[in-house]
Amino acid sequence: MTETITKDNLFRTVRPGPQTKADLTDSAARAIMKAEADSREAKPQRLRQARLEMEAQRPAPASAKRTAKKAKKFVSHRAA
């Protein structure tokens, strides 16, 4: 009548309780929003990486002289 005690027959496994429909809907909505947020973040990350790679491949520009912009003169268009 006495069984040997093992870890399998001493403790019962605890089953998770059934989820309500609200819990299922909430978890599904959160999963959809997370997937959308991940896809929104992926594009800028990919573009940033491509830009950095392109800049790394481009040779450094020679020392460019800055040119002063010409100031525009105010011209009066009055009828004389």
Backbone torsions as a table, in degrees:
resi	resn	phi	psi	omega
1	MET	NA	-27.3	179.5
2	THR	-91.1	127.5	177.9
3	GLU	-93.3	152.6	174.4
4	THR	-74.2	139.1	-176.4
5	ILE	-84.6	125.5	175.5
6	THR	-128.4	172.7	179.8
7	LYS	-68.1	-23.7	-179.0
8	ASP	-76.8	-34.4	-177.9
9	ASN	-102.5	-7.1	-180.0
10	LEU	-83.7	-45.6	-178.9
11	PHE	-108.9	135.8	177.6
12	ARG	-88.9	145.1	177.6
13	THR	-74.9	139.7	-179.7
14	VAL	-94.1	120.9	178.2
15	ARG	-89.8	139.9	176.7
16	PRO	-67.7	143.7	-178.9
17	GLY	-69.3	158.9	179.8
18	PRO	-66.9	140.1	179.6
19	GLN	-84.1	146.2	176.9
20	THR	-78.8	166.1	178.8
21	LYS	-62.5	-34.3	178.9
22	ALA	-65.5	-39.7	177.8
23	ASP	-64.3	-42.6	178.5
24	LEU	-63.2	-43.9	179.5
25	THR	-64.7	-42.0	179.9
26	ASP	-62.7	-46.3	-178.9
27	SER	-66.7	-36.6	177.9
28	ALA	-66.6	-43.0	179.6
29	ALA	-64.4	-41.7	178.6
30	ARG	-64.3	-38.5	178.8
31	ALA	-65.1	-40.7	178.5
32	ILE	-65.2	-45.0	-179.7
33	MET	-64.5	-37.9	178.7
34	LYS	-65.9	-41.1	179.2
35	ALA	-64.1	-41.0	178.6
36	GLU	-65.9	-41.5	179.3
37	ALA	-65.3	-39.6	178.3
38	ASP	-63.7	-41.2	-179.9
39	SER	-69.6	-33.3	176.9
40	ARG	-66.9	-35.6	-179.5
41	GLU	-77.4	-27.7	-175.0
42	ALA	-67.2	-40.1	-176.7
43	LYS	-63.8	-51.0	178.4
44	PRO	-61.7	-34.9	178.0
45	GLN	-62.9	-44.7	-179.1
46	ARG	-65.4	-43.1	179.4
47	LEU	-66.4	-39.7	178.7
48	ARG	-62.7	-43.5	179.6
49	GLN	-63.5	-41.9	179.5
50	ALA	-64.9	-40.1	179.3
51	ARG	-64.8	-42.7	179.4
52	LEU	-64.9	-38.5	177.5
53	GLU	-66.0	-40.2	179.9
54	MET	-66.3	-40.6	178.4
55	GLU	-67.4	-33.2	179.5
56	ALA	-69.7	-31.9	-179.6
57	GLN	-79.6	-26.6	-177.6
58	ARG	-73.5	134.4	178.5
59	PRO	-69.8	154.4	-179.7
60	ALA	-67.9	136.2	-179.5
61	PRO	-69.7	148.6	177.2
62	ALA	-66.8	160.6	-177.1
63	SER	-61.2	109.9	-177.9
64	ALA	-90.9	136.5	177.8
65	LYS	-83.9	140.3	177.6
66	ARG	-82.9	134.5	177.7
67	THR	-105.0	139.7	179.3
68	ALA	-78.4	135.8	178.0
69	LYS	-75.4	141.1	178.8
70	LYS	-74.0	137.8	178.6
71	ALA	-80.0	133.8	178.6
72	LYS	-78.7	136.0	178.0
73	LYS	-87.3	142.6	177.8
74	PHE	-79.7	122.5	-179.6
75	VAL	-111.2	126.5	179.7
76	SER	-90.0	129.9	-178.8
77	HIS	-109.1	48.1	-179.8
78	ARG	-81.0	141.8	175.7
79	ALA	-81.0	125.4	-176.9
80	ALA	-98.5	NA	NA
